[in-house]
């Protein structure tokens, strides 16, 4: 019996000592993350290139105007369109009569830049607010007084001949 070789029992496969170690499989989440990061990086790089070069992918559309006559004075372009402004203020006054104050603000909000108004437009604009905050509607004396003063100032500038 001295000639027998006794080997231990094991479930592990027997590999030679100089064999390469098998590669571990990558987890699926890591592969998805790497792919997503690559896509985001490429998208950001393309966006940066477009911004730097200043070119847009959409061509500029020509502005369609209904008015065939160009304005004679450059300052006329600066002011609000008289017809649209009048229509908006008429709607605001009718909503004020119905005591629909949020609608009044809705119609006046696009025209809140008073530096773009003529003196007549300022007068009408401030008149709506002065009326809305008067005793007949919201009864806020501080705001009514503020807008009444602005109405008086606009009336004064109209009398002096300002635009």
C-alpha positions as CSV (number, residue, x, y, z in Angstrom):
1,X,0.0,0.0,0.0
2,X,2.9,2.2,0.2
3,X,2.7,2.7,-3.5
4,X,-0.7,4.2,-3.6
5,X,-1.2,7.9,-3.8
6,X,-3.9,9.4,-1.7
7,X,-5.5,12.6,-3.1
8,X,-7.9,14.8,-1.2
9,X,-11.4,15.0,-2.5
10,X,-12.5,18.4,-3.8
11,X,-15.2,19.9,-6.0
12,X,-12.9,22.6,-7.4
13,X,-11.6,22.0,-10.9
14,X,-7.9,21.3,-11.2
15,X,-6.1,23.9,-13.3
16,X,-2.5,24.1,-14.1
17,X,-0.4,26.6,-12.2
18,X,0.5,28.7,-15.2
19,X,-3.0,29.0,-16.7
20,X,-4.4,32.6,-17.2
21,X,-7.2,33.6,-14.8
22,X,-10.7,33.9,-16.4
23,X,-12.0,37.4,-17.0
24,X,-14.9,38.5,-14.7
25,X,-18.0,39.4,-16.6
26,X,-19.0,43.1,-16.4
27,X,-22.2,43.9,-14.7
28,X,-25.0,45.0,-17.0
29,X,-25.6,48.3,-15.0
30,X,-22.0,49.4,-15.6
31,X,-22.3,48.8,-19.4
32,X,-25.6,50.8,-19.5
33,X,-24.0,53.6,-17.5
34,X,-21.0,53.8,-19.8
35,X,-23.2,53.9,-22.9
36,X,-25.4,56.6,-21.4
37,X,-22.5,58.7,-20.3
38,X,-21.0,58.5,-23.9
39,X,-24.3,59.6,-25.4
40,X,-24.6,62.5,-23.0
41,X,-21.0,63.6,-23.7
42,X,-21.5,63.5,-27.4
43,X,-24.7,65.5,-27.2
44,X,-23.1,68.1,-25.0
45,X,-20.1,68.4,-27.3
46,X,-22.4,68.9,-30.3
47,X,-24.4,71.5,-28.5
48,X,-21.3,73.4,-27.5
49,X,-20.0,73.4,-31.1
50,X,-23.4,74.8,-32.3
51,X,-23.4,77.5,-29.6
52,X,-19.8,78.5,-30.3
53,X,-20.2,78.7,-34.1
54,X,-23.5,80.6,-33.6
55,X,-25.2,78.7,-36.3
56,X,-28.8,77.4,-35.9
57,X,-30.2,74.3,-37.4
58,X,-33.4,76.1,-38.4
59,X,-33.2,78.8,-41.0
60,X,-34.4,82.2,-40.0
61,X,-38.0,82.9,-41.1
62,X,-38.9,86.2,-42.7
63,X,-41.1,88.4,-40.7
64,X,-44.6,88.6,-42.2
65,X,-46.1,92.0,-41.8
66,X,-49.5,93.2,-42.8
67,X,-48.5,96.8,-43.1
68,X,-47.0,97.5,-46.5
69,X,-45.7,100.9,-45.7
70,X,-42.5,101.0,-43.6
71,X,-42.5,103.4,-40.7
72,X,-41.0,106.7,-41.5
73,X,-39.5,107.3,-38.1
74,X,-37.3,104.8,-36.2
75,X,-39.0,105.7,-32.9
76,X,-42.4,104.5,-34.2
77,X,-41.2,100.9,-34.1
78,X,-40.4,101.4,-30.4
79,X,-44.0,102.1,-29.4
80,X,-46.9,99.6,-29.0
81,X,-49.3,99.2,-32.0
82,X,-52.1,101.6,-31.4
83,X,-54.9,99.3,-32.7
84,X,-53.8,96.3,-30.5
85,X,-53.3,98.6,-27.5
86,X,-56.8,100.2,-27.9
87,X,-58.4,96.8,-28.3
88,X,-56.7,95.4,-25.2
89,X,-57.7,98.4,-23.1
90,X,-61.3,98.2,-24.4
91,X,-61.4,94.5,-23.3
92,X,-59.9,95.5,-19.9
93,X,-62.5,98.2,-19.4
94,X,-65.3,95.8,-20.2
95,X,-63.8,93.2,-17.8
96,X,-63.6,95.9,-15.1
97,X,-67.3,96.6,-15.5
98,X,-67.9,92.9,-15.0
99,X,-65.6,93.0,-11.9
100,X,-63.3,90.4,-13.4
101,X,-60.1,91.8,-12.1
102,X,-57.9,88.9,-13.2
103,X,-59.0,89.4,-16.8
104,X,-58.1,93.1,-16.5
105,X,-54.6,92.2,-15.4
106,X,-54.5,89.6,-18.2
107,X,-55.3,92.2,-20.9
108,X,-52.9,94.8,-19.5
109,X,-50.0,92.6,-18.6
110,X,-48.5,92.5,-22.2
111,X,-48.4,96.3,-22.2
112,X,-46.6,96.8,-18.9
113,X,-43.6,98.5,-20.3
114,X,-44.7,102.1,-20.1
115,X,-41.5,103.4,-21.7
116,X,-42.9,101.9,-25.0
117,X,-46.2,103.9,-24.7
118,X,-47.1,107.3,-26.0
119,X,-48.5,109.8,-23.6
120,X,-52.0,109.0,-24.6
121,X,-51.4,105.3,-24.1
122,X,-49.9,106.0,-20.7
123,X,-53.0,108.1,-19.8
124,X,-55.4,105.3,-20.7
125,X,-53.3,102.6,-19.2
126,X,-53.0,104.3,-15.8
127,X,-56.7,105.3,-16.0
128,X,-57.7,101.6,-16.0
129,X,-55.6,100.9,-12.9
130,X,-56.8,104.0,-11.1
131,X,-60.4,103.0,-11.8
132,X,-59.8,99.4,-10.7
133,X,-58.3,100.5,-7.4
134,X,-60.9,103.2,-6.7
135,X,-63.7,102.9,-4.2
136,X,-66.1,101.6,-6.8
137,X,-64.1,98.4,-7.4
138,X,-61.2,97.2,-5.2
139,X,-61.1,100.1,-2.8
140,X,-57.4,100.3,-2.3
141,X,-56.7,104.0,-1.6
142,X,-52.9,103.8,-1.7
143,X,-52.8,102.2,-5.1
144,X,-55.7,104.4,-6.4
145,X,-53.8,107.5,-5.3
146,X,-50.6,106.2,-6.9
147,X,-52.3,105.5,-10.3
148,X,-54.2,108.8,-10.1
149,X,-51.0,110.7,-9.7
150,X,-49.6,108.8,-12.7
151,X,-52.7,109.7,-14.7
152,X,-52.2,113.3,-13.8
153,X,-48.6,113.1,-14.9
154,X,-49.5,111.5,-18.2
155,X,-52.2,114.2,-18.8
156,X,-49.6,116.9,-18.1
157,X,-47.1,115.4,-20.5
158,X,-49.9,115.2,-23.2
159,X,-50.6,118.9,-22.7
160,X,-46.9,119.7,-23.1
161,X,-46.9,117.9,-26.4
162,X,-44.8,114.8,-25.6
163,X,-45.2,111.6,-27.4
